[in-house]
Amino acid sequence: MRVFLSLCVVLVVLWSTVRSQEHSHSHHNHHDERVNGSLIFEENTDFAFRLYKHISALPGSQSQNVFFSPLSISVALSALSMGARGKTHQQLFEGLGFNATDITAEEVSQSFQSILENLNNKTDVDLSLGSTLFVGETFKPLPKFLESMKRYYHADGFSTDFTKTEEAKEQINKYVEEKTKGKITKLVENLDPQTLMYLISYIYFKGISADILQLKYSESVSMLLVLPGKGLQGVEEVVCRVHVAKWLRWMKRIKAKVFIPKFSIKTSYKLNDVLSGMGITDIFEDTAEFSGITDEQKVKVSEVVHQALLDVDESGATAAAATGVGLMPLSFVRYPVLRFDRPFMVIMFTKMRALLSLCVALVVLWSTVLSEDHSHSHGAGHDHHDDHVNNSLRIYEENGNFAFSLYKHISALPGSQSQNVFFSPLSISVALSALSMGTRGKTHQQLFEGLGFNATDITAEEVSQSFQSILENLNNKTEVTVSVGNALFINETFKPFPEFLENMKRYYYSEGFSTDFRKTEEAKEQINKYVEEKTGGKIAKILDEVDPLSVMYLISYIYFKGEWEIPFSSFLTKTEDFHVDDHTTVPVEMMVQERNFPVYHDEAISTHVLQLHYKGSASMLLVLPEKGLQGLEEVVCRKHFRKWMRSLTERTYTVHVPKLSIETSYQLKEVLYGMGITDIFEDADLTGISDERDLLVSKVVHKATLDVNEAGTVATAATGIEITTRSMMFPPPPDLKFDRPFMVFVINHDTRSILFMGKIQRP
């Protein structure tokens, strides 16, 4: 059933005030207050009905219960108006239904004072109203404003540290819960750390029916239920204060049999858009004038929230409501908006340059490992280090090309055009490069060149030394959490060459474990548990099955966790549309931030580039094409990334970035085949691992995860290479499944590695 909200507030609360005042003693001052109270009742009741119509018009309200307290909202906004000046005050005053030619602002406050005193002194019902101010520790409201709040609106006052958002939220919610006797427990769900002051207005009512047929709680309070003959919408469109007065005037006592449902309703509204629709807009804008609250800085209203509850049963009714008004500093300039509401690319990297380690997703995340250009020069050691730097630079260039090639082949798979893609090129490169140490002849040449390396420019040992330097650099990060490594799970009867094992440990930080692959479930659990531990619990099941003929499993993992240098405020996060294509939109949680950002517009390919810094030396690059992601995917390469990094310039923007949570899982056999790496799967020469002649790679599996929220990012990936005897039959690769649209890169600057890369089709 749909509850006629105003009837609970106007008739249960405001009407009780008017009735009680009519029977009061008539000395002169009280007579003035009664007249002003009548004005408030009439004009503010009009506000209540207008508020009802605007709330009922909200999306979803047509088929939902509606219940709120106009009195609680009126008290909060009227209290706020004491601090408003100029056009802001005029708009708020008139929006509440008052006319400055008929009643002054002080008379309105005096009338509300009288109403609050009257209601709080009721003895025949349990009724309480009040207000409070939660004031930021560094914010200093004018003494006159605080005195007026206490005098007219019975306001309490509390000092609050809004920078500790969770503690401040708990403080406010606990207060409201106490004042509404446990009925409103979570008025505030998000708090912006920039909040300066929070104004709360609450109301609690509990009445016991003396006569259920009359729905009468006491001599001064009753409930009116309105039942339309032809549907509620027609009544909603025309009902106003005049109708209520008419109904009350013409009511007669007759004998009737009534059927009334028991009901319990809880509602929650954010009133910013509702009040704006009623013409109260200035309080939310940068033009807001609240010099009556403070003369130290400009402030505006950030939010007006309202929650209400109504329980009706055989014994009576309980109703509670609370209204919250948040104030925060205003910005003086309207900045251009960069809205990531369509497919885009994401790149994450650290600050020293960047060896892209692409990770596939229609959000493209790059992870880059940078050269150690800032190291100290120590004689011969310096020369040796320079060799590593030069080799790392070559890896950055050549293996960066491998990452983009890998991305394009994955994106070209059936279904990838409309699916998210996310992977770690670094994890895959490390796994295949480690494997290459055990390959010989044509198999080695094909794998080496497939990774983007040219034997005339760099040797296999130099590649391994460079990866050693990259892994060492990443694992020594202190500002962000980065962990990269490898492991060999070796069958109990299989004996790899000691040199291969030593090189795996030396260059690729590999651990080694003995495994009985004949016990497939135990072997699978052993490997999955290892990967789960190394990826912080994010990848719990890299293997779905293990072949009992396996002789060795090579695992490469990467775990990245970074906190934003300047976190997004969860208070500003809201649901917005994400445009998957010209015909499809999906709702997403969009994070919003307004400040200086490194940005660049690449006119050659009509693309916006935004850099978001993590604490320390890492950052993420978001790449937003103007005309669809497919065109960008077809042309983007390592050269574009280098150009973007050179061209980024600090500018003030309002950015909208979706929260992300991506999990991908796929086999790379088909992808590597498409890139010309075939021998390892069918005619392999792996005699650098063991002198057994019938070894080959049976499958290469890869899983990756990406979580982006207001606090930062967590990205993980793991690659597994299974080596078996030649007689084994290979299962077909599973389908790739991704769940968001745009490109993503996670990059480490120090080693210039692309840690992750991808595309996201549906956030």
SULVENFEN-V620130 format. One record per residue. N is the residue number from 1. RES is the residue in one small letter. SS is DSSP state (hx for helix, st for strand, lp for the rest). NEAR is the number of other ideal C-beta (glycine too) atoms within 10 Angstrom. D_LAST is the distance of its C-alpha to the last C-alpha in Angstrom with 2 decimals. Layout:
[[N,RES,SS,NEAR,D_LAST] [N,RES,SS,NEAR,D_LAST]]
//
This chain:
[[1,m,lp,10,35.06] [2,r,lp,16,34.22] [3,v,lp,18,36.10] [4,f,lp,23,37.85] [5,l,hx,25,36.81] [6,s,hx,29,39.43] [7,l,hx,20,42.13] [8,c,hx,26,41.32] [9,v,hx,28,41.30] [10,v,hx,24,43.80] [11,l,hx,21,46.21] [12,v,hx,25,45.77] [13,v,hx,22,45.64] [14,l,hx,22,46.85] [15,w,hx,20,49.47] [16,s,hx,25,50.91] [17,t,hx,23,51.40] [18,v,hx,19,53.26] [19,r,hx,14,55.43] [20,s,hx,17,56.39] [21,q,hx,18,57.22] [22,e,hx,10,59.51] [23,h,lp,8,61.67] [24,s,lp,13,61.85] [25,h,lp,6,64.99] [26,s,lp,7,65.51] [27,h,lp,8,66.43] [28,h,hx,6,65.74] [29,n,hx,8,62.70] [30,h,hx,14,61.05] [31,h,hx,12,61.77] [32,d,hx,14,59.79] [33,e,hx,19,56.84] [34,r,hx,17,57.10] [35,v,hx,14,57.07] [36,n,hx,23,53.99] [37,g,hx,23,52.41] [38,s,hx,14,53.13] [39,l,hx,18,51.43] [40,i,hx,27,48.35] [41,f,hx,19,48.41] [42,e,hx,14,48.70] [43,e,hx,18,46.40] [44,n,hx,26,43.77] [45,t,hx,26,43.77] [46,d,hx,15,42.87] [47,f,hx,21,39.92] [48,a,hx,24,38.99] [49,f,hx,21,39.02] [50,r,hx,19,37.05] [51,l,hx,28,34.46] [52,y,hx,23,34.40] [53,k,hx,17,33.86] [54,h,hx,17,30.95] [55,i,hx,19,29.23] [56,s,hx,18,29.98] [57,a,lp,12,28.38] [58,l,lp,15,24.97] [59,p,lp,6,22.20] [60,g,lp,6,22.79] [61,s,hx,15,26.22] [62,q,hx,13,28.10] [63,s,hx,6,27.88] [64,q,lp,13,27.62] [65,n,lp,15,30.40] [66,v,lp,21,31.16] [67,f,lp,26,33.16] [68,f,lp,27,33.75] [69,s,lp,32,36.68] [70,p,hx,25,37.76] [71,l,hx,27,40.40] [72,s,hx,25,38.01] [73,i,hx,29,35.92] [74,s,hx,25,39.15] [75,v,hx,27,40.61] [76,a,hx,25,37.59] [77,l,hx,25,37.47] [78,s,hx,24,41.26] [79,a,hx,24,41.43] [80,l,hx,23,38.88] [81,s,hx,24,41.03] [82,m,lp,20,43.91] [83,g,lp,25,42.12] [84,a,lp,24,41.07] [85,r,lp,14,43.31] [86,g,hx,14,43.91] [87,k,hx,12,41.52] [88,t,hx,25,38.96] [89,h,hx,21,41.68] [90,q,hx,15,42.96] [91,q,hx,18,39.57] [92,l,hx,25,38.80] [93,f,hx,21,42.39] [94,e,hx,14,42.45] [95,g,hx,20,38.98] [96,l,lp,21,40.45] [97,g,lp,20,43.20] [98,f,lp,23,45.98] [99,n,lp,10,48.38] [100,a,lp,12,49.92] [101,t,lp,6,53.20] [102,d,lp,10,53.54] [103,i,lp,18,52.30] [104,t,lp,13,51.64] [105,a,hx,17,48.71] [106,e,hx,12,51.13] [107,e,hx,18,52.38] [108,v,hx,24,48.86] [109,s,hx,20,48.38] [110,q,hx,20,51.83] [111,s,hx,26,51.00] [112,f,hx,24,47.82] [113,q,hx,17,49.97] [114,s,hx,21,52.43] [115,i,hx,27,49.77] [116,l,hx,22,48.26] [117,e,hx,13,51.78] [118,n,hx,20,52.75] [119,l,hx,23,49.76] [120,n,hx,12,49.91] [121,n,lp,9,53.60] [122,k,lp,18,53.20] [123,t,lp,8,55.09] [124,d,lp,14,54.71] [125,v,lp,19,50.92] [126,d,st,15,48.49] [127,l,st,24,46.82] [128,s,st,18,45.46] [129,l,st,25,43.69] [130,g,st,18,42.94] [131,s,st,26,40.84] [132,t,st,21,39.95] [133,l,st,24,38.73] [134,f,st,24,36.62] [135,v,st,20,37.52] [136,g,st,21,35.99] [137,e,lp,10,38.55] [138,t,lp,10,38.83] [139,f,lp,20,38.79] [140,k,lp,14,42.25] [141,p,lp,23,42.54] [142,l,lp,15,45.90] [143,p,hx,8,48.52] [144,k,hx,12,49.40] [145,f,hx,19,45.87] [146,l,hx,16,45.84] [147,e,hx,11,49.34] [148,s,hx,19,48.45] [149,m,hx,24,45.38] [150,k,hx,14,47.67] [151,r,hx,12,50.53] [152,y,hx,22,48.86] [153,y,hx,23,45.66] [154,h,lp,18,46.90] [155,a,st,20,44.08] [156,d,st,14,43.76] [157,g,st,14,42.48] [158,f,st,14,40.54] [159,s,st,11,39.63] [160,t,st,23,36.00] [161,d,lp,13,34.17] [162,f,lp,26,30.77] [163,t,lp,14,29.70] [164,k,lp,13,29.69] [165,t,hx,18,26.94] [166,e,hx,8,27.06] [167,e,hx,12,30.86] [168,a,hx,21,31.03] [169,k,hx,20,28.64] [170,e,hx,14,30.76] [171,q,hx,19,33.92] [172,i,hx,23,32.95] [173,n,hx,19,31.61] [174,k,hx,11,34.70] [175,y,hx,18,36.96] [176,v,hx,24,35.45] [177,e,hx,18,35.53] [178,e,hx,11,39.19] [179,k,hx,22,40.15] [180,t,lp,24,38.60] [181,k,lp,13,40.15] [182,g,lp,11,36.96] [183,k,lp,22,35.41] [184,i,lp,24,32.72] [185,t,lp,13,31.25] [186,k,lp,13,27.99] [187,l,lp,23,28.37] [188,v,lp,24,26.37] [189,e,lp,13,22.93] [190,n,lp,16,22.00] [191,l,lp,29,24.54] [192,d,lp,16,24.29] [193,p,lp,16,26.64] [194,q,lp,16,28.14] [195,t,st,25,29.48] [196,l,st,24,33.26] [197,m,st,22,34.35] [198,y,st,28,33.18] [199,l,st,26,35.47] [200,i,st,26,35.57] [201,s,st,29,37.51] [202,y,st,28,38.05] [203,i,st,27,40.14] [204,y,st,21,41.30] [205,f,st,27,43.55] [206,k,st,18,45.21] [207,g,st,25,47.98] [208,i,st,13,50.16] [209,s,lp,19,51.37] [210,a,lp,14,55.13] [211,d,st,9,55.07] [212,i,lp,12,52.04] [213,l,lp,13,53.40] [214,q,lp,13,53.51] [215,l,lp,18,50.23] [216,k,st,16,52.18] [217,y,lp,24,51.30] [218,s,lp,17,54.30] [219,e,lp,13,56.68] [220,s,lp,21,54.16] [221,v,lp,23,50.79] [222,s,st,20,49.71] [223,m,lp,20,46.71] [224,l,lp,17,46.65] [225,l,lp,14,44.69] [226,v,lp,14,44.29] [227,l,lp,9,44.01] [228,p,lp,12,43.60] [229,g,lp,6,45.45] [230,k,lp,7,42.95] [231,g,lp,8,39.50] [232,l,hx,17,38.08] [233,q,hx,11,36.33] [234,g,hx,11,39.72] [235,v,hx,15,40.97] [236,e,hx,18,37.89] [237,e,hx,9,38.38] [238,v,hx,9,41.99] [239,v,lp,20,42.66] [240,c,lp,15,43.80] [241,r,hx,19,46.24] [242,v,hx,13,49.22] [243,h,hx,13,48.37] [244,v,hx,20,48.24] [245,a,hx,12,51.61] [246,k,hx,10,53.02] [247,w,hx,14,51.84] [248,l,hx,13,53.33] [249,r,hx,7,56.56] [250,w,hx,7,57.10] [251,m,lp,10,56.11] [252,k,lp,4,58.92] [253,r,lp,7,59.49] [254,i,lp,6,59.81] [255,k,lp,5,59.68] [256,a,lp,6,56.48] [257,k,lp,5,54.48] [258,v,lp,10,50.86] [259,f,lp,4,47.79] [260,i,lp,15,45.00] [261,p,lp,6,41.90] [262,k,lp,8,41.13] [263,f,st,14,37.68] [264,s,st,11,35.39] [265,i,st,19,32.66] [266,k,st,15,30.26] [267,t,st,19,28.21] [268,s,st,14,26.08] [269,y,st,21,25.49] [270,k,st,14,24.32] [271,l,lp,24,27.09] [272,n,hx,17,26.15] [273,d,hx,13,25.30] [274,v,hx,21,28.13] [275,l,hx,20,30.71] [276,s,hx,15,29.61] [277,g,hx,17,30.13] [278,m,lp,16,33.57] [279,g,lp,12,34.46] [280,i,lp,22,33.98] [281,t,lp,17,31.82] [282,d,hx,23,33.81] [283,i,hx,28,33.17] [284,f,hx,18,29.46] [285,e,lp,13,30.27] [286,d,lp,12,31.68] [287,t,lp,14,34.95] [288,a,lp,23,35.38] [289,e,lp,19,38.91] [290,f,lp,28,39.42] [291,s,lp,17,42.51] [292,g,lp,21,44.10] [293,i,lp,25,41.83] [294,t,lp,18,42.04] [295,d,lp,11,43.71] [296,e,lp,13,42.17] [297,q,lp,11,38.76] [298,k,lp,16,36.69] [299,v,st,23,34.31] [300,k,st,20,32.09] [301,v,st,25,30.48] [302,s,st,23,26.88] [303,e,st,21,26.40] [304,v,st,24,28.50] [305,v,st,21,27.44] [306,h,st,26,29.48] [307,q,st,27,29.78] [308,a,st,28,32.54] [309,l,st,22,34.00] [310,l,st,25,36.77] [311,d,st,16,38.65] [312,v,st,21,41.51] [313,d,st,12,43.90] [314,e,lp,8,47.63] [315,s,lp,11,48.73] [316,g,st,21,46.95] [317,a,st,21,43.70] [318,t,st,20,41.64] [319,a,st,25,39.35] [320,a,st,26,37.52] [321,a,st,32,35.27] [322,a,st,29,34.12] [323,t,st,30,32.86] [324,g,st,25,31.37] [325,v,st,24,31.55] [326,g,st,24,30.04] [327,l,st,28,31.55] [328,m,st,22,30.31] [329,p,st,14,31.57] [330,l,lp,17,30.82] [331,s,lp,14,29.93] [332,f,lp,7,32.54] [333,v,lp,7,30.64] [334,r,lp,11,27.83] [335,y,lp,15,25.61] [336,p,st,10,23.55] [337,v,st,11,19.87] [338,l,st,19,17.23] [339,r,st,16,13.99] [340,f,lp,24,10.87] [341,d,lp,18,9.50] [342,r,st,20,9.45] [343,p,lp,30,9.08] [344,f,lp,28,10.89] [345,m,st,33,12.64] [346,v,st,36,13.11] [347,i,st,33,16.54] [348,m,st,35,18.09] [349,f,st,37,21.85] [350,t,st,32,25.04] [351,k,lp,18,27.72] [352,m,lp,20,30.44] [353,r,lp,23,29.31] [354,a,lp,34,26.83] [355,l,lp,37,27.05] [356,l,st,39,23.57] [357,s,lp,41,22.28] [358,l,lp,43,19.28] [359,c,st,44,16.44] [360,v,lp,37,14.54] [361,a,lp,38,10.84] [362,l,lp,34,9.51] [363,v,st,39,9.27] [364,v,st,39,12.97] [365,l,st,43,14.53] [366,w,lp,38,18.31] [367,s,lp,41,20.79] [368,t,st,36,24.22] [369,v,lp,35,27.61] [370,l,lp,27,30.21] [371,s,lp,27,33.92] [372,e,lp,19,36.09] [373,d,lp,10,37.79] [374,h,lp,8,38.86] [375,s,lp,13,40.84] [376,h,lp,8,44.53] [377,s,lp,9,47.22] [378,h,lp,10,49.60] [379,g,hx,7,52.09] [380,a,hx,7,51.65] [381,g,hx,11,48.53] [382,h,hx,11,47.10] [383,d,hx,10,47.94] [384,h,hx,11,46.36] [385,h,hx,16,43.20] [386,d,hx,14,43.17] [387,d,hx,13,43.17] [388,h,hx,19,40.04] [389,v,hx,16,38.41] [390,n,hx,14,39.37] [391,n,hx,23,38.15] [392,s,hx,29,34.79] [393,l,hx,17,34.55] [394,r,hx,20,35.29] [395,i,hx,30,32.65] [396,y,hx,27,30.13] [397,e,hx,17,31.09] [398,e,hx,19,31.62] [399,n,hx,31,28.94] [400,g,hx,29,26.44] [401,n,hx,16,27.30] [402,f,hx,25,26.75] [403,a,hx,34,23.20] [404,f,hx,25,22.33] [405,s,hx,20,24.31] [406,l,hx,27,22.47] [407,y,hx,32,19.09] [408,k,hx,19,20.54] [409,h,hx,18,22.08] [410,i,hx,27,19.00] [411,s,hx,23,17.04] [412,a,lp,12,20.13] [413,l,lp,18,20.05] [414,p,lp,8,19.95] [415,g,lp,11,16.53] [416,s,hx,20,14.80] [417,q,hx,14,14.77] [418,s,hx,13,11.92] [419,q,lp,23,10.36] [420,n,lp,29,8.71] [421,v,st,32,11.79] [422,f,st,37,12.76] [423,f,st,33,16.41] [424,s,lp,38,19.26] [425,p,hx,33,21.89] [426,l,hx,38,24.18] [427,s,hx,29,24.21] [428,i,hx,28,24.93] [429,s,hx,28,27.48] [430,v,hx,29,29.22] [431,a,hx,24,29.53] [432,l,hx,25,30.91] [433,s,hx,23,33.13] [434,a,hx,24,34.53] [435,l,hx,24,35.19] [436,s,hx,23,36.94] [437,m,lp,19,39.59] [438,g,lp,25,40.81] [439,t,lp,24,40.84] [440,r,lp,14,43.92] [441,g,hx,13,45.16] [442,k,hx,12,43.02] [443,t,hx,25,40.19] [444,h,hx,21,40.00] [445,q,hx,14,40.31] [446,q,hx,19,37.51] [447,l,hx,24,35.11] [448,f,hx,21,36.19] [449,e,hx,15,35.72] [450,g,hx,20,32.43] [451,l,lp,22,31.11] [452,g,lp,21,32.27] [453,f,lp,23,35.58] [454,n,lp,10,38.99] [455,a,lp,12,41.96] [456,t,lp,6,44.19] [457,d,lp,11,42.09] [458,i,lp,18,41.08] [459,t,lp,13,42.41] [460,a,hx,17,40.60] [461,e,hx,12,41.98] [462,e,hx,18,40.72] [463,v,hx,24,37.19] [464,s,hx,20,37.48] [465,q,hx,20,38.96] [466,s,hx,31,36.09] [467,f,hx,27,33.50] [468,q,hx,18,35.78] [469,s,hx,23,35.62] [470,i,hx,29,31.83] [471,l,hx,24,31.45] [472,e,hx,15,34.16] [473,n,hx,24,32.56] [474,l,hx,25,29.13] [475,n,hx,12,30.67] [476,n,lp,9,32.82] [477,k,lp,19,30.07] [478,t,lp,8,30.75] [479,e,lp,15,28.35] [480,v,lp,21,25.21] [481,t,st,16,25.07] [482,v,st,26,25.14] [483,s,st,17,26.71] [484,v,st,32,27.36] [485,g,st,18,29.91] [486,n,st,24,31.21] [487,a,st,23,33.22] [488,l,st,24,35.60] [489,f,st,23,36.21] [490,i,st,22,39.60] [491,n,st,21,41.48] [492,e,lp,11,44.68] [493,t,lp,9,46.88] [494,f,lp,18,45.16] [495,k,lp,13,46.71] [496,p,lp,22,44.79] [497,f,lp,14,46.93] [498,p,hx,8,47.39] [499,e,hx,12,46.63] [500,f,hx,17,43.17] [501,l,hx,16,42.42] [502,e,hx,11,43.84] [503,n,hx,19,41.77] [504,m,hx,24,38.55] [505,k,hx,14,39.42] [506,r,hx,12,40.64] [507,y,hx,22,38.00] [508,y,hx,23,34.86] [509,y,lp,17,35.55] [510,s,st,20,35.60] [511,e,st,14,36.66] [512,g,st,14,38.56] [513,f,st,14,38.81] [514,s,st,11,41.16] [515,t,st,23,39.58] [516,d,lp,13,41.18] [517,f,lp,26,38.90] [518,r,lp,14,41.24] [519,k,lp,13,39.88] [520,t,hx,15,36.42] [521,e,hx,9,34.82] [522,e,hx,13,36.29] [523,a,hx,22,35.29] [524,k,hx,19,31.68] [525,e,hx,14,31.60] [526,q,hx,19,33.23] [527,i,hx,24,30.72] [528,n,hx,19,27.60] [529,k,hx,12,29.06] [530,y,hx,18,29.73] [531,v,hx,24,26.22] [532,e,hx,18,24.77] [533,e,hx,13,27.21] [534,k,hx,22,26.55] [535,t,lp,24,22.75] [536,g,lp,15,23.08] [537,g,lp,10,22.25] [538,k,lp,21,18.78] [539,i,lp,22,20.01] [540,a,lp,13,22.38] [541,k,lp,14,23.16] [542,i,lp,23,23.31] [543,l,lp,21,26.09] [544,d,lp,11,26.20] [545,e,lp,8,29.80] [546,v,lp,24,32.66] [547,d,lp,18,35.46] [548,p,lp,13,38.89] [549,l,lp,16,40.18] [550,s,st,23,37.90] [551,v,st,25,39.98] [552,m,st,22,37.42] [553,y,st,26,33.74] [554,l,st,26,32.43] [555,i,st,26,29.35] [556,s,st,28,27.55] [557,y,st,27,25.03] [558,i,st,31,23.26] [559,y,st,23,21.89] [560,f,st,33,20.63] [561,k,st,19,20.18] [562,g,st,27,20.45] [563,e,st,16,20.73] [564,w,st,20,20.05] [565,e,lp,14,23.43] [566,i,lp,13,22.63] [567,p,lp,15,20.11] [568,f,lp,21,17.77] [569,s,lp,20,19.23] [570,s,lp,18,17.43] [571,f,lp,22,19.80] [572,l,lp,18,18.09] [573,t,lp,19,14.50] [574,k,st,13,13.82] [575,t,st,8,11.63] [576,e,st,16,10.97] [577,d,st,13,9.89] [578,f,st,24,7.34] [579,h,st,15,9.66] [580,v,lp,19,8.70] [581,d,lp,14,12.50] [582,d,lp,8,15.69] [583,h,lp,6,15.68] [584,t,lp,13,12.25] [585,t,st,14,10.14] [586,v,st,14,7.69] [587,p,st,10,8.16] [588,v,st,21,6.23] [589,e,st,16,8.63] [590,m,st,22,9.86] [591,m,st,23,12.52] [592,v,st,18,15.60] [593,q,st,18,18.63] [594,e,st,15,21.76] [595,r,st,12,24.10] [596,n,st,11,25.38] [597,f,st,22,22.95] [598,p,st,18,23.92] [599,v,st,21,22.64] [600,y,st,20,23.76] [601,h,st,15,23.57] [602,d,st,18,24.40] [603,e,hx,7,26.30] [604,a,hx,9,27.20] [605,i,hx,16,23.72] [606,s,lp,14,22.41] [607,t,st,23,19.77] [608,h,st,19,19.02] [609,v,st,24,18.97] [610,l,st,23,18.33] [611,q,st,18,19.60] [612,l,st,24,18.73] [613,h,st,16,21.55] [614,y,st,22,21.70] [615,k,lp,14,25.04] [616,g,lp,17,27.49] [617,s,lp,19,27.07] [618,a,st,32,23.40] [619,s,st,26,20.70] [620,m,st,29,17.34] [621,l,st,30,17.19] [622,l,st,28,14.35] [623,v,st,30,15.29] [624,l,st,25,14.37] [625,p,st,22,16.34] [626,e,lp,13,17.92] [627,k,lp,11,18.38] [628,g,lp,14,15.53] [629,l,hx,28,14.37] [630,q,hx,14,16.88] [631,g,hx,14,19.84] [632,l,hx,25,18.76] [633,e,hx,23,18.19] [634,e,hx,10,21.68] [635,v,hx,10,23.51] [636,v,lp,24,21.87] [637,c,lp,15,24.09] [638,r,hx,23,25.60] [639,k,hx,12,27.78] [640,h,hx,19,24.99] [641,f,hx,28,23.72] [642,r,hx,16,27.31] [643,k,hx,14,27.75] [644,w,hx,21,24.71] [645,m,hx,21,25.94] [646,r,hx,8,29.41] [647,s,hx,13,28.41] [648,l,lp,16,26.13] [649,t,st,9,27.85] [650,e,st,11,27.47] [651,r,st,15,26.65] [652,t,st,14,25.62] [653,y,st,19,22.25] [654,t,st,16,19.94] [655,v,st,24,16.46] [656,h,st,20,13.13] [657,v,st,27,10.47] [658,p,st,22,7.12] [659,k,lp,16,7.61] [660,l,st,25,6.23] [661,s,st,13,7.81] [662,i,st,26,8.53] [663,e,st,17,11.79] [664,t,st,25,13.61] [665,s,st,19,17.17] [666,y,st,23,19.54] [667,q,st,19,23.13] [668,l,lp,25,24.11] [669,k,hx,21,27.46] [670,e,hx,15,26.56] [671,v,hx,25,24.72] [672,l,hx,21,27.71] [673,y,hx,14,30.06] [674,g,hx,17,28.50] [675,m,lp,16,29.09] [676,g,lp,12,32.73] [677,i,lp,22,32.71] [678,t,lp,17,34.54] [679,d,hx,21,37.71] [680,i,hx,27,36.23] [681,f,hx,16,35.30] [682,e,hx,12,38.59] [683,d,lp,13,41.51] [684,a,lp,26,40.69] [685,d,lp,18,43.18] [686,l,lp,24,42.13] [687,t,lp,16,45.64] [688,g,lp,21,44.53] [689,i,lp,26,43.04] [690,s,lp,18,45.91] [691,d,lp,10,49.01] [692,e,lp,15,47.76] [693,r,lp,11,47.50] [694,d,lp,12,45.20] [695,l,st,22,41.94] [696,l,st,21,38.69] [697,v,st,26,34.93] [698,s,st,22,33.67] [699,k,st,20,29.92] [700,v,st,25,27.37] [701,v,st,21,24.30] [702,h,st,27,21.30] [703,k,st,26,18.55] [704,a,st,34,16.04] [705,t,st,22,13.68] [706,l,st,31,11.71] [707,d,st,17,11.24] [708,v,st,28,10.95] [709,n,lp,17,12.30] [710,e,lp,19,15.16] [711,a,lp,14,17.77] [712,g,st,22,16.64] [713,t,st,24,15.20] [714,v,st,19,16.13] [715,a,st,32,15.95] [716,t,st,27,18.18] [717,a,st,34,19.45] [718,a,st,29,22.56] [719,t,st,28,24.54] [720,g,st,26,27.39] [721,i,st,23,30.30] [722,e,st,24,32.68] [723,i,st,27,36.22] [724,t,st,23,38.54] [725,t,st,16,41.83] [726,r,lp,14,42.11] [727,s,lp,8,42.96] [728,m,lp,16,39.51] [729,m,lp,8,37.41] [730,f,lp,16,33.76] [731,p,lp,13,31.07] [732,p,lp,8,28.61] [733,p,lp,17,25.27] [734,p,lp,11,22.42] [735,d,lp,12,19.47] [736,l,lp,24,16.48] [737,k,lp,12,13.30] [738,f,lp,29,9.86] [739,d,lp,18,6.49] [740,r,lp,28,4.10] [741,p,st,28,6.25] [742,f,st,31,8.88] [743,m,st,35,11.80] [744,v,st,40,12.61] [745,f,st,37,16.16] [746,v,st,42,17.81] [747,i,st,37,21.43] [748,n,st,36,24.68] [749,h,lp,23,27.20] [750,d,lp,30,30.25] [751,t,lp,33,30.18] [752,r,lp,31,28.12] [753,s,st,42,25.90] [754,i,st,38,22.35] [755,l,st,38,21.07] [756,f,st,42,17.59] [757,m,st,37,15.87] [758,g,st,36,13.05] [759,k,st,34,10.53] [760,i,st,34,6.78] [761,q,st,26,6.58] [762,r,lp,17,3.81] [763,p,lp,28,0.00]]
//
